[in-house]
């Protein structure tokens, strides 16, 4: 039998009462740390290549292109994924890459948004058919012992779609996209009423990424040869909450896959 945590249950239970999303005045703050891991990359073709480094505590693995790589906030929980064969003749001869950098410690209140890390995207110029179609990002949450979550940690997986575009003279049209495909994943927790809880996620894109003009809470775009960053925003809910102005949207679907830009050799 699964044992439910009374303290965590009290933090969530008000959300289930009467079927509304009103936040309890005495809802408990949830504190946790987390780590990220990339896995299950899907090839674009037999020419596709990729590398994953899920342990950045001692720096990047040999062979990974670190050009434009930012300083990490939390190397212990960070992860890197790169793909494609660089187009050596291009003005920006680098692979494409993703870097997940989690916050060191996060505090969250049910039904309120919180930032739990950043996702960096380097849009490299790579050879045609050497990229990837998708990759999974698994977030492993380790809640504070006082919450008594069973089991701990909680692992939630989001798929990332790599949306690439054909490079042309139109810089905006040539920008590539990080798209959230499933932005809602269930926790291994339900309250006394049997209500299932979820972590809803979305992007809050850095204003310097295309001036935020082509980005949304479910995707952000980066110019060819550029480097973009988006905060990862979360919210613990019992279901998606309609709030168009928020970083979380109705009908959020899976967490974004990435595709690199396409350039023919």
N, C-alpha and C positions, 0 to 999 in steps of 0.2 A: 504493500500500500504506500502511496506517495504521501508524505507528511507535509502539510502546508504550513508555512511560516506565519505565526500570528502577527508579527510586526510588519512584515511585508503585506500581509493580507489587509491589515488596517490601513495601510497606505493606499491600497487600490480599491478597497471594498466600496467606498462612497461612489465610485464611478459606475458601479453596477446597479445601485439602488434606483428604482423607478425607470431604469433604462436611459438615464440622461448622462451627460458628461460634465455635470457640475463638479467642481473641484472641492473636496472636503477641506474645511478650514483647518483641521488638525491632521491633514495628510502628512505622512512621514517623508522626510527627505531621504532619497536613496543614494548611497555613495558607492562608487565602484571604480575599479581600474579595468582596462581592457587591452587586448592585443589584436592585431590583424594578421590574416594569412591569405595569400592569393593561392588559388588552385584551379584545376580543371580548365586550362586554356583550350580554346577550340581553334584549330588551324583554319586559315583561309584557303590554303592549298598545300600540296606536298612540299612546296618551297618555303613554307612558313617556318620561322624560328622564334623561340622565346626563351627567356630566363626568369626564374623566380628566386628571390632571396627573402626568406621569412625570418631571418635572424640578423638584425643589423646592429647588435650590441657591440660587435668588434669591427664595424665598418661594412662596406659593401663587398660582396663576393667578387673574386677575380673575374675580369672580363665584362662586368657590367659598366655601361657608359654612365658616368656620373656628371656629365656636363649639365650645368644649371641646377644640379641637385641642391636643395635647400638644406640649411642646418636643421637637424632633427630636434624636436621638442622632447620626444620620448623614444630613444632608440630601442629600448627594451621591448616595446610593443609595435614597432614600425615594421613595414614590409615593402618590398619593391618588386615590380614586374616590368620587364621590357620586352619588346618584340620588333621583328623586322630586320632586314639587312640594310645597313645604311647606304644611301646613294652617294658614293664618294665624289661624284662629279657635281653634286648639288651645292648651293650656297650654304645649306644647313645639313651637313653629312652626319646625322646622328640617328640612333634608333629612337623609337617612340617609347615612352615609359610612364608608369604610374607609381606613385609613392604614397602609401598610407602612413600618416603620422598622428597617433592618438594623443589626446590630452593625458597629462600625468595622472590626475585624479578628477573624477567628475561627480558633481552633485546634481540630482534631478528630482523634481516633484512630479508625480503622476499628472498627465494632461497638460504639462507645460513644456515648452521647447527648451532644449539645452544643446550646447555644442560639445561634441565628444572627440573631435579631431579634424584633420585636414586631409584632402586628397589633392595631390599635385599631378599635373599632366603635362609632359613634354611632348609636343607634336613634332616628331622628327620626320625628315624626308627619307623614306625608305623605298626599296625597290618593289615593283609591282609583284603581287602575289606572295610576298614574304611576311605579310602581317597576320594578325589573329582576329577572329570574329568576336570572341568573348572570353571572359575569365570570371571566376567567382571570388568574392571577397567575404571571408568568414570573420565575424567579430566575436571574440570570446570575452564575455563580461565576468568579472570576479567581484561579486558584491561584498560589502563589508560584513565581517562575521556576525555582527550584532543583528543583521537582518535574518540570519538563519535560513537562507534560500537553499532548498533541496531540489535538485543537485546544484552544486556550485563548482565550476563556472557554468554560465549559460552561453551556448554557442548559437549564433544566428548567421545564416548565410544569405547573401544578396548577390544576384547575378549582374555582371557588368557587360553591356553590349558595345563593341568598338565600332563606331560609325565613321567610316572613312569617306572622303570625297575625292573626286578627281581634281588634281591641281591645275588651275588655269591662271590667267592674268588677273582674275577677280579674287583679291585676297580674302574678302568676306565669304564668298561662295566656296573657297578652298579650305575654310576652317573646318577642323574635325571636331567630333562631338563625344563627350562622355555622357552616357545616358543611363539613368536609373530605370531598370526594367521591373524589379519588384521592390517597392519601397516599404513593404509591410511584411514582417516576419514574426511568427508566434514565439513567445517565451514558453519554457517548460513550467508554466505556473497557471493555476486557476484558483479563484477564491471559493469561499464556502457555498456560494450560489452556483458554482460551476462555470463562472464567466471566464473565458480565455483572454489573456492579455498579450499585447503585441508591442513591438518596437517599430514605430513609423519613422522613416528617415527621409531626408531631402537635402538638397544643396543650397547653400547660401554663397553665391559666387563673389569672389573678390572683384571689386569695382574696376581693377586694372585689366581684367580679362575681357577684351573686346568692349571695354567700357560698360560691361554688363548688358549690352544692347541685344545680344542674340542668345542670352542665357535665361533659363527658367529654373524653378526648384527641382525639376526632374532631369535637367541636363545642363552642361555648360560647354562652351565652344572655345577652342584655342586656335589662333592663326597658325598657318604653316610656319614652322621654325620658331614657334613661341612656347612659352611656359605659363600655364595657368594654375590657379589654386581656388579650391572651394572648401568652405567649412562644411563639415558633416553635422547636420542638425537632427536631433532625435526627439521623440515624444512617446512616452509610454501611454498606450490607449487600450480600450476594449474594441475599437474599430476606427477606421479613418474618420477624421473630423472635418466637416466642410468649413473651410476658412481660406478663401481664394487669396487673400493678402498675405497669408502665412507662407513659411517655407515648406509646410506640409500641405498637400493638395488632396482634394477628393479624388478617389480613384487612382491613387498612387499605385503604380504597378511594380515591377521588380527593380532592384538596384542596378544601376547602370553598367552596361558593358561598354567597352571602349574599342574603337577601331582606329587604326592609324590612317594617315593620309596616303593616297595612292599616287605613286609617281613611276612612270615607265622608264626603264633603263635606256 
